[in-house]
Amino acid sequence: MTGPSDTSRLSRPARLTLACLAAVAIVGFVATVYGFMRAGGFPKLPPALLAATPLVIAATIVNLLARFVRWQFLLRRLGVRLPTIPALGAFVGSFAFLPVPLYVGQLAARVRLIPLEPAQVPRVVLAFALEQLLNLWALALLAAPVVGWPAPVTALAVAILAVSARIRARLVGRLEQMTAPLAGMLATGPIEAATTPPLKGLVLAASAGLSLVAWTFIVVAVPPLLWAAGAPVDVLGSVGAVARSILLGAVSLVPLGASVAGISLLESLQALGATVTAAAAAVFVFRAATTWLSVALGGAAVLALRSERPHDHVHDHFDAIDECYDAWLPPHYRQHLVARKTAPMIARLADLGPAPRGLDIGCGRGWYAARMREAGAVLTGLDTSSRQLAAAREQLGVAVPLVQGTALALPFAAATFDFAYIINVLHHVATPPEQREAIAEIGRIVRPGGLVFVHEMSVRNPLFRLYLEYVYPITKGIEEGTEYYLDPRRLTDVHGLYLADVRHFTFIPDFVPRGLLPWLAPVERRLEAGALAPWAAHFVAVYERVGA
């Protein structure tokens, strides 16, 4: 007796996706054959055209990354924070399901490839709907050279939405009503009623800008293909033709725009003066390196997500990343950063009396505690991660007591320490109200007149914030992408504490070579002393303990 086939082991959604993919492949194959028949047979691909293909592949990857940033941005503004790397896997993986009609497969993948709470599903569906509308807007605008008046009309419509809060609210409310039944089908449990955060005009404008950037990279990839195929190049005309073909494929609701987008582009390029052979060759390479590459990348992402074996349960994020923790900062830059962050604290130690008692909250590997000990403080270290504490023990020896605990419930009596500090920890606390509670809890264990130093990364610089929230979690991994970064301007009224000082510092990036660091340090100090100081990468807020 034979065992079950591999196909029988596939889930129903997987079988449906494979069936749709087969159908789309057949339609695409027929459309391709039709185009080649018009060209007199399969066109010979010139070496120059093959050499230009990596440009289109690179444009596709940039397009996907820009759209992912837009996706995460919309989700954040709608109150959904997802870990960046799993969210990236789910986002790219969803393109494997584009062959499923009406974009239902892609949406279902966005919901199911990453764990979501039922209450998050309606907002994810809403973000998906907004995403599709923004794609249509950007493509319509880029199609202006061949479409004409609809482009400025759509641009004006988005401008009105960005300015008018009332119109935006109506649009979002209408979209929520339309997508609610679909969200109910996709959710894994009952959905409790919740108010969706209002969509601000700047959020819509930024999302529209990202959409335009993403699709611009795609459409500008065609003129080099035409040149490589030996066809005359009308840059504006070909860019508009590509945007129009993608737009037609999208609004046709035919999966992958099969036959619709390719034939439209083929005819448009011929109308611009390309021979049938050159146009067919350019369209073939373009479709393969954009649409079908996206599906292939999505399939690879899904396989990667499925092949990930569940790790042993690790309670703490920093336990999970312990093995590669040291690799994220070059040693010379780590020394620079430790010196810069401890300097303002060491400067205040004399005000606290001889050998002041201090608590290092989130002590990690003990780098900061070692420096503070050298300056004369008597330190205790605390961390939630057992593996970080083990590494700190190797760094600090037995002279520094180390305790496992959390900033929200410190295992010490009131007024135990003369000072306490917490460095780049609070943004890992789940919510802004809990961050405020943690600061108050730190103040509790410091004596009246003592000091609390809160070190955090500063996000007043919009470029640095973009890097921290969307790039850093991917390139470094120490952040998860769900963090809430603090603004010291909003932390002035913490119970039992008086905000005495805020200093911003560090402009030198962590990739600067060791030899350049001494040369750039004076420039950094000058920037910290000027009007650009709030745009520095870090800040320290100094609180004084008040009351009994």
C-alpha positions in Angstrom: 0.0 0.0 0.0 1.4 3.4 -0.9 1.4 6.2 1.5 -0.3 9.5 1.1 1.2 11.8 -1.6 3.0 15.0 -0.7 0.0 16.9 -2.2 -2.4 15.3 0.2 -0.3 16.6 3.1 -0.7 20.2 2.0 -3.3 22.3 3.8 -6.4 23.5 1.9 -5.0 27.1 1.6 -1.8 25.7 0.2 -3.6 23.6 -2.3 -5.8 26.5 -3.3 -2.7 28.7 -3.8 -1.0 26.1 -5.9 -4.1 25.7 -8.0 -4.4 29.4 -8.6 -0.6 29.7 -9.3 -1.0 26.9 -11.9 -4.0 28.7 -13.5 -2.2 32.1 -13.5 0.9 30.4 -15.0 -1.2 28.9 -17.8 -2.8 32.3 -18.5 0.6 34.0 -18.4 2.1 31.3 -20.6 -0.7 31.8 -23.2 -0.2 35.6 -23.1 3.5 35.1 -23.5 3.1 32.8 -26.4 0.7 35.3 -28.0 3.3 38.1 -27.6 6.0 35.9 -29.1 3.8 34.9 -32.0 3.4 38.6 -32.8 7.1 38.9 -32.6 7.6 36.0 -35.0 8.8 33.5 -32.4 10.7 33.5 -29.1 12.9 36.6 -29.2 16.6 36.3 -28.8 17.6 38.1 -25.6 20.6 40.3 -26.4 23.6 40.1 -24.0 23.1 43.7 -23.1 19.5 43.0 -22.1 20.6 40.1 -19.8 23.2 42.4 -18.4 20.5 45.0 -17.5 18.4 42.4 -15.8 20.1 42.9 -12.4 19.0 46.5 -12.4 15.4 45.4 -12.6 16.0 42.8 -9.9 17.5 45.5 -7.6 14.6 47.8 -8.4 12.2 45.0 -7.4 13.9 44.5 -4.1 14.0 48.2 -3.3 10.3 48.4 -4.2 9.5 45.6 -1.8 11.5 47.1 1.0 9.9 50.6 0.6 6.5 49.0 0.6 7.4 47.1 3.7 8.4 50.3 5.5 5.1 51.8 4.4 3.3 48.7 5.8 5.0 48.9 9.1 4.5 52.6 9.3 0.7 52.3 8.6 0.4 49.5 11.2 2.2 51.5 13.8 0.0 54.6 13.2 -3.1 52.3 13.5 -1.9 51.0 16.8 -0.4 47.6 15.7 3.3 47.0 16.5 4.8 43.8 15.1 8.4 42.5 15.5 10.2 43.7 12.4 12.0 40.6 11.2 8.9 38.3 11.5 6.8 41.0 10.0 9.2 41.3 7.1 9.0 37.6 6.5 5.2 37.7 6.6 5.1 40.7 4.3 7.4 39.2 1.6 5.9 35.8 2.1 2.4 37.2 1.3 3.6 37.8 -2.3 3.7 34.0 -2.8 -0.1 34.2 -2.6 -0.7 36.8 -5.2 -2.0 34.1 -7.6 -5.1 33.8 -5.4 -7.8 36.1 -6.9 -8.9 39.4 -5.5 -5.7 39.8 -3.2 -7.5 37.6 -0.7 -4.5 35.2 -0.5 -2.1 38.0 0.1 -4.2 39.5 2.8 -4.7 36.1 4.5 -1.0 35.5 4.5 -0.4 38.9 6.2 -2.7 37.8 9.0 -1.7 34.2 9.3 2.0 34.2 8.8 2.6 36.1 12.0 0.7 35.7 15.3 -1.9 38.4 15.8 -4.4 39.1 18.5 -8.0 39.0 17.2 -8.3 42.7 18.0 -5.4 43.5 15.7 -6.9 41.8 12.7 -9.3 44.6 11.7 -6.5 47.2 11.8 -4.3 44.9 9.7 -7.1 44.5 7.1 -7.6 48.3 7.1 -3.9 48.9 6.6 -4.0 46.4 3.7 -6.9 48.3 2.1 -5.1 51.6 2.5 -2.0 50.1 1.0 -3.8 49.0 -2.2 -5.4 52.5 -2.6 -2.0 54.1 -2.2 -0.5 51.8 -4.8 -3.3 52.8 -7.3 -2.6 56.5 -6.5 1.1 56.2 -7.1 0.7 54.3 -10.3 -1.9 56.7 -11.6 0.4 59.6 -11.0 3.3 57.9 -12.7 1.1 57.0 -15.6 0.5 60.7 -16.3 2.6 60.8 -19.5 0.2 58.4 -21.2 -3.0 58.6 -19.1 -3.3 62.4 -18.9 -5.8 64.2 -16.6 -6.4 61.4 -14.0 -2.9 61.8 -12.6 -3.3 65.4 -11.3 -6.9 64.6 -10.2 -5.7 61.7 -8.0 -2.9 63.9 -6.6 -5.4 66.6 -5.8 -7.7 64.0 -4.1 -4.8 62.8 -1.8 -3.9 66.4 -1.0 -7.5 67.1 0.0 -7.5 63.9 2.2 -4.2 65.0 3.8 -5.7 68.4 4.7 -9.2 67.5 5.6 -9.5 65.5 8.8 -13.3 65.1 8.3 -12.8 63.5 4.8 -10.1 61.3 6.1 -12.2 60.1 9.0 -15.1 59.3 6.7 -12.8 57.4 4.3 -11.3 55.4 7.1 -14.7 54.7 8.7 -16.1 53.6 5.3 -13.1 51.3 4.7 -13.5 49.8 8.2 -17.2 49.0 7.5 -16.3 47.4 4.2 -13.5 45.3 5.6 -15.1 44.3 8.8 -16.7 41.1 7.5 -13.4 40.0 6.0 -11.6 40.7 9.3 -14.2 38.6 11.1 -13.5 35.7 8.8 -9.7 36.0 9.2 -9.6 36.5 13.0 -8.9 33.4 15.1 -11.2 34.5 17.9 -13.9 37.0 18.7 -13.1 40.7 17.9 -13.8 43.2 20.7 -15.0 46.6 19.6 -12.1 49.1 19.7 -11.6 52.7 18.4 -9.1 52.9 15.6 -6.6 55.8 16.1 -7.3 58.7 13.7 -5.3 58.7 10.5 -3.3 62.0 10.5 -2.7 64.0 7.4 1.1 63.6 7.8 0.7 59.8 8.0 -1.2 59.7 4.8 1.2 62.1 3.1 4.3 60.1 4.2 2.6 56.8 3.1 1.8 58.3 -0.3 5.4 59.5 -0.6 6.7 56.0 0.2 4.3 54.6 -2.4 5.6 57.0 -5.0 9.2 56.1 -4.2 8.5 52.4 -4.3 6.9 52.4 -7.7 9.2 54.9 -9.2 12.1 52.4 -8.8 10.0 49.9 -10.8 8.9 52.1 -13.7 12.3 53.7 -14.3 13.8 50.2 -14.8 12.2 49.9 -18.3 14.0 52.6 -20.3 17.4 50.8 -19.7 15.8 47.5 -20.8 14.6 49.2 -24.0 18.0 50.6 -24.7 19.6 47.2 -24.0 17.1 45.6 -26.4 18.1 48.1 -29.2 14.8 50.0 -29.1 14.4 53.8 -29.2 14.0 55.1 -25.7 11.2 57.6 -24.9 11.8 57.9 -21.1 8.6 59.6 -20.1 6.5 57.6 -22.5 7.9 54.2 -21.4 7.7 55.1 -17.7 4.1 56.1 -18.2 3.4 52.9 -20.2 4.8 50.7 -17.5 2.8 52.4 -14.8 -0.3 52.2 -16.9 0.2 48.5 -17.5 0.7 47.7 -13.8 -2.4 49.9 -13.0 -4.5 48.0 -15.6 -3.4 44.7 -14.2 -4.2 45.8 -10.7 -7.7 47.1 -11.4 -8.6 44.2 -13.6 -8.3 42.0 -10.5 -6.7 39.3 -12.6 -4.1 37.6 -10.4 -0.6 39.0 -11.1 -2.2 41.0 -13.9 -1.6 37.9 -16.1 -2.0 38.7 -19.8 -3.5 42.2 -19.0 -0.3 44.0 -17.8 2.1 42.2 -20.2 0.0 42.7 -23.4 -0.8 46.4 -22.4 2.9 47.1 -22.0 3.8 45.3 -25.2 1.4 47.3 -27.2 2.4 50.6 -25.6 6.1 50.0 -26.2 5.4 49.3 -29.9 3.4 52.5 -30.1 6.4 54.3 -28.8 8.5 53.0 -31.7 10.0 49.7 -30.4 10.0 46.8 -32.8 7.8 43.8 -31.9 10.9 41.7 -31.1 12.5 44.3 -28.9 9.3 45.1 -27.1 8.6 41.4 -26.5 12.1 40.8 -25.2 11.9 43.8 -22.8 8.5 42.9 -21.5 9.6 39.3 -20.9 12.6 40.3 -18.9 10.7 43.0 -17.0 7.8 40.7 -16.0 10.2 37.9 -15.0 12.4 40.2 -12.9 9.4 42.0 -11.1 6.2 40.1 -10.9 7.5 36.5 -11.0 10.5 37.4 -8.9 8.2 38.8 -6.2 6.2 35.5 -6.2 9.5 33.5 -6.0 10.8 35.6 -3.1 7.5 35.2 -1.4 7.7 31.4 -1.8 11.2 31.4 -0.4 10.1 33.5 2.6 7.2 31.2 3.3 9.5 28.1 3.2 11.9 29.9 5.5 9.1 30.7 8.0 7.8 27.1 7.8 11.3 25.6 8.2 12.1 27.6 11.4 12.1 25.2 14.2 10.6 26.5 17.4 13.4 27.5 19.8 13.5 26.4 23.3 11.3 28.8 25.3 13.3 31.8 26.2 11.6 34.2 28.7 13.8 37.2 28.0 14.7 38.8 24.6 18.2 39.4 25.7 18.6 35.8 26.7 17.7 34.9 23.1 20.3 37.2 21.6 23.0 36.6 24.1 25.4 34.7 21.8 25.7 37.6 19.4 25.2 40.5 21.7 28.9 41.6 21.7 29.1 41.7 17.9 26.7 44.6 17.5 29.1 47.3 18.6 32.8 47.5 17.6 34.9 47.5 20.8 36.4 50.9 20.1 33.0 52.5 19.7 31.6 50.7 22.7 34.4 52.2 24.8 33.6 55.6 23.3 29.9 55.2 24.2 30.5 54.0 27.7 32.8 57.0 28.4 30.2 59.4 27.0 27.3 58.0 28.9 29.0 57.6 32.2 30.7 61.1 32.1 27.6 63.1 33.2 26.9 60.6 36.0 30.4 60.6 37.3 30.3 64.4 37.3 27.5 64.3 39.8 28.9 61.6 42.2 30.7 64.1 44.4 27.3 65.7 45.3 26.2 62.3 46.7 29.0 61.9 49.3 31.8 59.4 49.5 31.4 56.0 47.9 27.7 56.5 46.9 25.6 53.4 46.6 24.2 53.0 43.1 21.9 50.6 41.2 22.6 49.7 37.5 19.2 48.7 36.1 19.5 46.6 33.0 23.2 46.2 33.7 23.7 43.8 30.8 27.3 42.7 30.6 28.4 45.2 33.2 30.3 47.6 31.0 28.8 50.7 32.6 28.9 49.3 36.2 32.7 48.6 35.7 33.3 52.3 34.8 31.2 53.6 37.6 33.0 51.4 40.1 36.3 52.8 38.8 34.9 56.3 39.6 34.3 55.4 43.2 30.7 54.2 43.3 29.5 51.1 45.1 27.4 49.3 42.5 24.6 46.7 42.5 23.6 45.3 39.1 20.1 44.2 38.1 18.9 42.6 34.9 16.0 40.4 33.7 18.3 38.2 31.6 20.1 35.4 33.4 22.6 35.1 30.6 23.4 38.8 30.7 24.0 38.5 34.4 26.3 35.6 33.9 28.3 37.7 31.5 28.3 40.6 33.9 29.7 38.3 36.6 32.7 37.5 34.4 33.2 41.2 33.8 32.7 42.5 37.3 33.8 39.6 39.5 32.2 39.0 42.9 32.6 42.5 44.2 29.4 43.7 42.6 26.1 42.1 43.8 24.0 41.0 40.8 20.2 40.5 41.1 17.6 39.3 38.6 14.6 41.5 38.4 12.6 44.0 36.5 12.4 47.8 36.6 8.7 47.7 37.2 9.1 45.9 40.5 12.6 46.4 42.0 13.4 44.0 44.7 14.8 46.7 47.1 13.4 48.7 50.0 12.6 52.4 49.6 15.6 54.8 49.8 18.2 52.0 49.5 20.5 53.8 47.0 22.0 57.2 46.6 21.5 57.0 42.9 20.3 54.7 40.1 20.6 54.7 36.4 18.9 52.8 33.5 20.6 52.8 30.1 18.7 52.0 26.9 16.2 49.8 28.7 13.0 51.7 29.1 12.1 51.6 25.3 11.8 47.8 25.8 9.1 48.3 28.4 5.7 47.4 26.8 3.8 50.7 26.9 4.5 54.4 27.6 2.4 54.3 30.9 4.5 51.4 32.1 7.7 53.4 31.2 6.5 56.2 33.5 5.7 53.6 36.2 9.2 52.2 35.9 10.8 55.6 36.3 8.7 56.2 39.4 9.6 52.8 40.8 13.3 53.7 40.3 12.7 56.9 42.2 11.2 54.9 45.0 14.5 53.0 45.8 16.6 56.2 45.7 16.9 58.3 48.9 15.5 61.9 49.1 18.0 64.1 47.4 19.4 61.2 45.4 19.6 61.1 41.6 18.0 59.0 38.9 19.7 59.0 35.5 17.5 57.9 32.5 19.6 57.2 29.4 17.7 56.6 26.1 18.1 57.0 22.4 16.7 60.2 21.1 14.2 60.2 18.2 13.7 63.9 17.7 15.9 63.5 14.6 13.4 62.1 12.1 16.1 60.3 10.1 17.5 58.6 13.1 14.0 57.6 14.2 13.4 56.1 10.7 16.6 54.2 11.1 15.8 53.0 14.6 12.3 51.9 13.9 12.6 50.3 10.5 16.3 49.6 9.7 18.1 48.9 13.0 15.9 45.9 14.0 16.9 44.2 10.7 20.6 45.1 10.5 21.4 44.7 14.2 18.6 42.5 15.8 19.1 44.0 19.3 15.8 45.8 18.8 12.6 44.0 17.9 10.8 46.8 16.2 8.0 47.0 18.8 9.7 49.5 21.1 8.3 52.9 22.3 11.1 55.4 22.3 11.0 58.1 24.9 10.8 61.9 24.6 12.2 63.7 27.7 9.9 66.6 27.0 7.0 64.3 28.0 8.6 62.9 31.2 8.6 66.0 33.4 5.8 65.0 35.8 7.0 61.7 37.3 5.7 61.0 40.8 8.4 61.7 43.4 11.0 63.0 40.9 12.0 66.4 39.7 13.5 66.7 36.2 16.7 68.6 36.9 18.5 68.4 33.6 18.4 66.9 30.1 21.5 66.5 27.9 21.7 65.3 24.3 24.9 63.8 23.0 26.7 61.5 20.4 26.5 62.2 16.7 29.3 59.8 15.6 27.8 56.6 14.1 28.9 53.2 15.3 30.5 52.3 11.9 33.2 54.9 12.1 36.7 53.3 12.1 38.9 53.5 15.2 41.4 55.8 13.5 38.8 58.5 12.7 37.2 58.5 16.1 39.7 61.0 17.8 39.4 63.3 14.8 35.6 63.4 14.9 35.2 63.7 18.6 35.8 67.5 18.7 33.2 67.9 15.9 30.8 65.9 17.9 31.3 68.0 21.0 30.7 71.2 19.0 27.5 69.8 17.6 26.4 68.9 21.1 26.9 72.5 22.3 24.9 74.0 19.4 21.4 74.2 18.2 21.5 70.8 16.7 22.0 69.1 20.1 18.4 67.7 20.3 19.1 65.8 17.1 21.9 63.8 18.7 21.5 60.0 19.0 21.2 59.8 22.8 20.0 61.8 25.8 20.2 61.5 29.5 17.5 62.9 31.8 18.6 63.6 35.3 16.0 63.4 38.1 16.3 64.4 41.7 14.4 62.5 44.4 12.0 64.8 46.3 9.9 64.2 49.4 10.4 61.8 52.3 
